[in-house]
């Protein structure tokens, strides 16, 4: 994920340059278009990275919450069982 924006910019540059050359634009216009495509695609990939990281954090937080609830339920069940065992073994 460290080079996600860089790779996106590179892909944008290569794809835009290729399309500009295939449409028979001159080299200066093609390189200018590729530069603009590089910046725009790099920013898009940066946004995608931000969204992916935020979603991953939400998934981790949700799984942690579910795990904590399960541990709490197990502890409550164990405590309930210990209390019932203690009451059965105590003389009346």
C-alpha positions as CSV (number, residue, x, y, z in Angstrom):
1,X,0.0,0.0,0.0
2,X,3.0,2.3,0.3
3,X,3.4,2.8,-3.4
4,X,-0.3,2.6,-4.3
5,X,-0.5,6.3,-5.4
6,X,2.7,6.1,-7.3
7,X,1.6,2.9,-9.2
8,X,-1.7,4.6,-10.0
9,X,0.0,7.7,-11.4
10,X,2.3,5.5,-13.5
11,X,-0.6,3.5,-14.9
12,X,-2.4,6.7,-15.7
13,X,0.6,8.2,-17.4
14,X,1.2,5.0,-19.5
15,X,-2.4,4.5,-20.5
16,X,-3.0,8.2,-21.3
17,X,0.2,8.4,-23.3
18,X,-0.7,5.2,-25.2
19,X,-4.2,6.5,-26.1
20,X,-2.9,9.9,-27.1
21,X,-0.3,8.3,-29.4
22,X,-2.8,5.9,-30.9
23,X,-5.1,8.8,-31.7
24,X,-2.2,10.3,-33.7
25,X,-1.6,13.4,-31.5
26,X,1.8,15.0,-31.6
27,X,4.4,14.1,-29.0
28,X,4.1,17.3,-27.0
29,X,0.4,17.1,-26.7
30,X,0.6,13.4,-25.8
31,X,3.1,14.0,-23.0
32,X,1.0,16.8,-21.6
33,X,-2.1,14.7,-21.7
34,X,-0.2,11.9,-20.1
35,X,1.0,14.2,-17.3
36,X,-2.5,15.3,-16.6
37,X,-3.7,11.7,-16.6
38,X,-0.9,10.8,-14.2
39,X,-1.9,13.4,-11.7
40,X,-5.7,12.6,-11.9
41,X,-5.2,8.8,-11.7
42,X,-2.7,9.2,-8.9
43,X,-5.3,11.2,-6.9
44,X,-8.0,8.7,-7.7
45,X,-5.8,5.8,-6.4
46,X,-5.0,7.9,-3.3
47,X,-8.7,8.2,-2.7
48,X,-9.2,4.5,-3.3
49,X,-6.4,3.7,-0.8
50,X,-8.1,6.0,1.8
51,X,-11.4,4.3,1.4
52,X,-9.9,0.8,1.5
53,X,-8.0,1.6,4.7
54,X,-11.1,3.0,6.3
55,X,-13.1,-0.1,5.4
56,X,-10.4,-2.3,6.7
57,X,-10.4,-0.5,10.0
58,X,-14.1,-0.8,10.3
59,X,-13.9,-4.6,9.6
60,X,-11.2,-5.0,12.3
61,X,-13.2,-3.0,14.8
62,X,-16.4,-5.0,14.1
63,X,-14.6,-8.3,14.5
64,X,-12.9,-7.1,17.7
65,X,-16.3,-6.0,19.1
66,X,-17.9,-9.4,18.2
67,X,-14.9,-11.3,19.8
68,X,-15.2,-9.2,22.9
69,X,-18.9,-9.9,23.2
70,X,-18.3,-13.6,22.8
71,X,-15.6,-13.6,25.5
72,X,-18.0,-11.7,27.8
73,X,-20.8,-14.1,27.2
74,X,-18.5,-17.1,27.9
75,X,-17.3,-15.4,31.1
76,X,-20.8,-14.7,32.2
77,X,-21.8,-18.3,31.5
78,X,-18.8,-19.6,33.4
79,X,-19.6,-17.3,36.3
80,X,-23.2,-18.4,36.3
81,X,-22.2,-22.0,36.3
82,X,-19.7,-21.5,39.1
83,X,-22.4,-19.8,41.2
84,X,-24.9,-22.6,40.6
85,X,-22.2,-25.2,41.5
86,X,-21.4,-23.3,44.6
87,X,-25.1,-23.1,45.7
88,X,-25.6,-26.8,45.1
89,X,-22.5,-27.8,47.2
90,X,-23.3,-25.4,50.1
91,X,-25.1,-27.1,53.1
92,X,-28.5,-25.7,54.0
